[in-house]
Structures are given as C-alpha cells and as structure tokens.
C-alpha cells in the first residue's frame, strides 16, 4: 500500500483530509476543506462551491479550527 505524503501548514501543523484551511487565491483569502493529499500539493475544495477545487502547496495554507470556524461552516458552508 502506498504511503500517504505528509504536508505541513505555514506554522508547522500536520494537514490531513477533511481539515479546514485558509489560503490565498490571487488577492483574496479563501476558506476551504482539504479533499486530497497529492505527492507535492493538496487539493482544497472552496467553501460555497460545489465543484471548484484549488491545488495548493501545504505551506501556502493555514489550518483553522475552533468555534468561530464551526459557526462559519454552519452559516456559509453550502452557500455561495
């Protein structure tokens, strides 16, 4: 079986599938959920988008968690 790659966010925390992350896209800060770990990059599904997936380096993201992000996910998770 293939070994999963290890990706770290900007401050050194390990990223895994299902983690919520903040990441830059052009001149905007977006929030998304990690859907896949590739060898060099990660796939992040934008929050509020049904199909759009960004490919980012793990070090370009920051893992976000806590009650504030939970409320944000509940409020805006399915809306665009």
N, C-alpha and C positions, 0 to 999 in steps of 0.2 A: 504494500500500500504506500502511496505517495505521502511524503511528509509535508504538512502544511507550512507555508512560509510564516515567519514572524515579522510583523510590522509594528513599528512604534510611532506614536504621535509626536508632536513637536516637543512635548515635555517629557517624553520617555515612557509613557504608559503603553502597555501592550494593547493592540487593537484586535478585535475578533468580529466575526459575522454577527450582525444584529446590534452592534454598538451605534449609538447616535453620535455624530461628529459635526463640527462646524468647519467649513472650508471655503477658500476664496474661489471665485469664478469671475474673471475679468475684474471689475471694480466693485463687486458685490460679495457680501458674506452670506453664504447659504448654509442651511442645516439639512442633513440627510442621514440615511441609515446605510451601513455597510452591508452589501449583498454578497460580495465575493472577494476572496483574497487570491490575487494572482501572484506569480513569482516576484515581480518587481513593483506592481501597483495594486491598488484596491479599487473595486467598483463601489460607487456610492450612489444610491437612488435618492434623488432630490425629494424633499418633503413637499407634498402637494402635487407632485407629478405622478401620473400613473405609469409612464414608461421611460422617462428620461433618466439615463444613468451616466454619471461622470466618472472618468478614470483619473485617480489622483495618486501621488506618492503618499505613503503613510505619514511622512514627516511634514506634509503640507496641511495636515488636518489636526484638530484638537478634539479629544473625546470630551463630550459634555454629558453630565448626568446631574441628578438632583431633582428636587420638587419643581423647580422652575421649568426645566425642560420637559418634565412629565406633563405639566399643565399646557405647555406649548404644543406638545404632541397631541394631547386630547382635543385641544381647541382647533389647531390648524392641520392636523395630520392628514385628513382626507380632502382638504380644500386647496384650491389654487388661488 
